[in-house]
Amino acid sequence: MDWLLSDISTFYKVILASILIIVSTILTIRLYGLRSFAKMSGVDFAVTIAVGSIIGAAVIGTVSVLKGAFAVFCLISLQTVISLFRNKSEGFENFISNDPLLLMDGEKIMWDNMAAARISDSDLRGKLREANVIQLSDVKAVILEATGDVSVLHAKDDRKIDDFLMEEVRRSPEKNFA
């Protein structure tokens, strides 16, 4: 039963650590902007997970609040530097980011892409239902985004998808490093 209970001073430490680490994280996000948790790229996703882990470790006392706050600051700073380099160098962008991958082209399921992305047909069906698709004929495209999210573009009419939206989407599973 000792694992369930703790002395009252431990609770006060957790409360104080929670307040301090959240305040320091909010200050860091205010310094660097909301993009810190935007999950636009794999780097953003990794930083978000790491920050969550650090916050948890600081709250329960695995690491000090100061170490946790500094680690959060360093990760978000590094994320900002990486995003600046991504904007300046296409080669760097290609190196650190995955391109979105086409999973469905209209009604046609791209089975090779699905296999390469390890997406099952039941996963695809779930994403189509989540997007309120009721007829496969309404699907214009299904795209596995660089963040791992799945986008479903659909409409009942015959409008084409704007080229801008499909610009970086790969039609085959091979990664282009050029």
C-alpha positions in Angstrom: 0.0 0.0 0.0 3.0 2.3 0.3 3.2 2.6 -3.4 -0.3 4.2 -3.4 0.3 6.7 -0.6 3.0 9.3 0.0 3.7 11.8 2.6 2.1 15.2 2.4 5.4 17.0 1.6 5.7 15.0 -1.6 2.3 16.3 -2.7 3.4 19.9 -2.1 6.6 19.3 -4.1 4.6 17.9 -7.0 2.2 20.9 -6.9 5.1 23.4 -6.8 7.1 21.6 -9.5 3.9 21.5 -11.7 3.4 25.2 -11.4 7.0 26.0 -12.0 7.5 23.8 -15.0 4.3 24.9 -16.6 5.1 28.5 -16.1 8.6 28.1 -17.6 7.1 26.2 -20.5 4.5 28.9 -21.2 7.2 31.5 -21.1 9.3 29.6 -23.5 6.4 29.1 -25.9 5.5 32.8 -25.6 9.2 33.6 -26.5 9.2 31.3 -29.5 5.6 31.4 -30.6 2.8 28.9 -31.0 4.6 27.0 -33.8 6.4 25.3 -30.9 3.5 22.8 -30.7 2.1 23.1 -34.2 3.1 19.5 -35.3 3.9 20.6 -38.8 6.9 18.3 -39.3 8.5 15.2 -37.8 10.8 17.5 -35.8 7.9 19.3 -34.3 6.2 16.1 -33.4 9.4 14.7 -31.7 9.9 18.0 -29.8 6.3 17.9 -28.6 6.7 14.3 -27.3 10.1 15.1 -25.7 8.7 18.3 -24.0 5.8 16.3 -22.6 8.2 13.7 -21.2 10.5 16.3 -19.7 7.5 18.1 -18.1 6.4 14.8 -16.6 9.9 14.0 -15.2 10.2 17.4 -13.7 6.8 17.2 -12.1 7.4 13.9 -10.4 10.9 14.8 -9.4 12.9 12.5 -11.7 14.8 15.6 -12.8 15.0 19.0 -11.1 12.6 21.7 -12.2 15.5 23.9 -13.3 16.9 21.0 -15.5 13.5 20.4 -16.9 12.8 24.0 -17.7 16.3 24.3 -19.3 15.7 21.2 -21.4 12.4 22.5 -22.6 14.0 25.8 -23.5 16.8 24.0 -25.4 14.5 21.7 -27.3 12.2 24.5 -28.4 15.2 26.6 -29.3 16.6 23.8 -31.4 13.3 23.3 -33.1 13.2 27.0 -34.0 16.8 26.9 -35.4 15.8 23.8 -37.5 12.7 25.5 -38.8 14.8 28.5 -39.9 17.3 26.2 -41.7 14.3 24.3 -43.3 13.1 27.6 -44.8 16.5 28.5 -46.2 17.7 25.2 -47.6 15.7 22.8 -49.7 18.4 20.1 -49.3 18.1 20.4 -45.5 14.3 20.3 -45.7 14.5 17.1 -47.8 16.9 15.5 -45.3 14.9 16.1 -42.2 11.3 15.9 -43.5 9.2 13.2 -45.1 7.1 14.2 -48.0 3.4 13.5 -47.8 2.4 10.2 -49.5 -0.6 9.6 -51.6 -2.7 6.7 -50.2 -5.8 7.1 -52.5 -6.0 8.8 -55.9 -9.7 9.4 -56.2 -11.4 6.0 -55.6 -8.1 4.1 -56.4 -6.3 2.8 -53.4 -2.5 3.0 -53.8 -1.7 -0.4 -52.3 2.1 -0.1 -52.7 2.0 3.2 -50.8 -0.2 1.7 -48.2 2.2 -1.2 -47.7 5.2 1.1 -47.6 3.6 3.3 -45.0 2.3 0.3 -43.0 -1.3 1.6 -43.2 -3.9 -1.2 -43.2 -7.1 -1.1 -45.1 -8.9 -1.0 -41.8 -6.9 2.1 -40.8 -7.8 3.7 -44.1 -11.5 2.9 -43.7 -11.4 4.4 -40.2 -9.9 7.6 -41.5 -12.5 7.8 -44.3 -15.3 7.4 -41.8 -13.7 10.0 -39.5 -13.8 12.4 -42.5 -17.5 11.7 -43.0 -16.9 10.0 -46.4 -20.0 8.0 -47.3 -19.1 7.2 -50.9 -15.7 6.3 -52.3 -16.7 8.2 -55.4 -16.6 11.4 -53.4 -12.9 10.9 -52.4 -10.4 13.1 -54.4 -7.3 12.1 -52.4 -6.1 10.6 -49.2 -2.7 11.7 -48.1 -0.4 10.5 -45.3 1.1 13.8 -44.1 4.7 14.3 -43.0 3.5 14.4 -39.4 1.7 11.0 -39.6 -1.7 12.6 -39.9 -4.0 11.4 -42.6 -5.8 14.0 -44.7 -8.9 13.1 -46.7 -9.9 15.5 -49.5 -13.4 14.8 -50.7 -16.3 16.5 -52.4 -19.5 15.5 -54.2 -18.9 17.6 -57.3 -16.3 17.1 -60.1 -14.0 19.9 -59.0 -10.3 19.0 -59.3 -7.9 19.4 -56.4 -5.9 22.6 -56.7 -2.3 21.8 -57.8 -0.9 23.8 -54.9 -2.4 21.3 -52.4 -0.7 18.3 -54.2 2.6 20.0 -54.8 4.9 17.9 -52.6 2.8 14.8 -52.4 4.7 11.7 -53.5 2.8 9.2 -55.7 5.3 6.4 -55.0 6.8 5.3 -51.7 10.4 6.0 -52.7 11.9 9.0 -50.9 13.4 11.6 -53.2 16.6 13.1 -51.6 17.4 15.5 -54.5 
